[in-house]
Structure formats: C-alpha cells, structure tokens
Amino acid sequence: MTLIECIPNFSEGRRPEVVDEITRAVAGVADVSLLDVQSDATHNRSVVTFVGHEGPIAEAAYRAIRTAAELIDLNEHEGAHPRFGATDVCPFVPLRAEEMAACIETAGRLAQRVASELAIPVFLYEDAARVPEHRNLAVIRGKGFEEMREVIGSEPAKTPDEGEARVHATAGAVAIGARFPLIAFNVNLDTDDLALAQRIAVEIREKDGGLRCVKAIGLRLDDGAAQVSMNLTDYRVTSPADVVAAIAARAADAGVSIRESEVVGLLPQDVLVRLAHSELHATAFTRDQVLEARVLDTLL
C-alpha cells in the first residue's frame, strides 16, 4: 500500500459551516488523517490536506467532493481566485517520488466515480493527464466556471476526460490530478497598488518569460493590500526564497517593500532543508539533523 497526500481546493472560504461539513466528510473515513484546513475570505477558497492509503483516501476525496457539490453553488460564488468547480482541484501527491503511479491510478478511479455518480465532468491534469492539453491546469480552467459553461467540449483542452461535456449546474467541473508537491505561496506588498502586484506577477511567472515553475497573479486583499499570489510547481527549480527576492527587487524599484508572506497549506520538509542550505549557508545540513524526522524514522 502507498501513503498518499490529497489537497483538494474548495470554492468556499467565507462560510465556516460549509467548510466544517466538508472536513467532517473527510474525517469520517477510517484510516484517513486530516492534517490541515486553511480558508481565505478574499480568495473565497479553502485548502484541505489529508493523508491515507489508496482506497481510504479516494473515498475521503469522493465524500468531500460530494459534500461540496451539495453545499456550494458557483452561480452565487465570488472570489479573487480563479475557479471552475465547487471542488476546483483535487490533486494526489506521493510522499515518495517513486510512488507517483499509485497517485495516477487513484486519480483515474476517483474521476470515473465522480463523473458517474455525481454527474460532474472531470479533467485529469498534470501527471494524471490523458491528453497533452490537460497537463496545465490553468489551460483547462481558462476564465473559470462562467466561460466553461459556454466552451466545454469545444476543443481538446476543454473536453473532460470523464463525464459528459456539460458542466454541473451548480458544482461546475473538477480537475483531479497527480503531481509533484506544489507550494501555494503569497507575498503581500506594503501598498494598495494593484497594478504593481499584477505587473510583478507577469514579470516573474514562467509563461511570460519569468522564473521557471512559477505561476502568479496579482490580487487585492480585503484590507486593501496588493498581493502576488503564486503556485510554485517545483520548489527544486525555483524556491520560495527565489520568488521573494525577485518580488522584493521589483517592489523596491517602485519604492515599495514586502509586508509579509504566507504559505497556504503544508510544506514538504525538503523545502526547509533546502532553505537552510541557501539562506543559512548550511550546505552540509541534512534531513537527519531534523529532530522530528529522526523521531518519526524511529517510530515508523
């Protein structure tokens, strides 16, 4: 059996009672451990993290998707983060890189069940993609639910892998995938200049010639601050420290500083070891020097 992490993102960050129902659905599955729940009102989005072996984790993910479909109506949803589903994405992540195949198989089985039992069309993305057009989640999602209602099935990138080419009336569609650990990372600027955040996002993201493995958009938070919101799809290529430095330099050119940064969800331990190497110049530092890691190695 393979221990797998699942990190679904739900299009609800303002009604804690809805998020509670979703997390109860996950926690109610035996042999699944709920690790973390984070909600953001500006993005109107929640990220839930849990772990389990193939069968139990697929069941927990299914129950969470079903609960979200019952409680979230995208016709009434507004938020800063792009979305096309009540459960927008549901990635499976291997805790060991060599176990990606188990994540791909789990994603495929869940996709079939969601499409057949919930009538929600499913796109398989990243390593679970069946067609090249579905590897990049941003290409699938496009401009979100409202656009997907009109274009679903019109081209390969917009044609679901499971289910009919028709969005669910309230729950939209869902992207289910398998991928390398991703870091959701935001940098908040000490300014309300949204245009600056948007310009920096364009300059640092890979698709516009910026840093490799970086996806970024500029947003305004509820308190008025401008934010560069990012997904770092491979921290081994571009680390959180790399993007902080790139944003800080561009902000400084405009006379602005960074107010704070935030990690959404959980970080792989390897990220922190690598940051110790680069930021502390502790080049000989290893995982074996992390107290909790050694304790877990002894217990497991």
Buried (B, 14 or more C-beta within 10 A) or exposed (E): EBBBBBBBBBBBBBBEEBBEBBBEBBBEBEEBBBBEBBBBEBBBBBBBBBBBBBBBBBBBBBBBBBBBBBBBBBEEBEBBBBBBBBBBBBBBBBEEEEEBEBBBBBBBBBBBBBBEEBBBBBBBBBBBBBEEBBBBBEBBBBEBBEEBBEBBBEEEBBBBBBBEEEBBEBBBBBBBBBBBBBBBBBBBBEBEBBEBBBBBBBBBBBEEEBBEBBBBBBBBBEEEBBBBBBBBBBBEEBBBBBBBEBBBEBBEEBEBEBBEBEEBBBBBEEBBBBBBBEEEEEEEBEEEEBEEBEEEEEEE
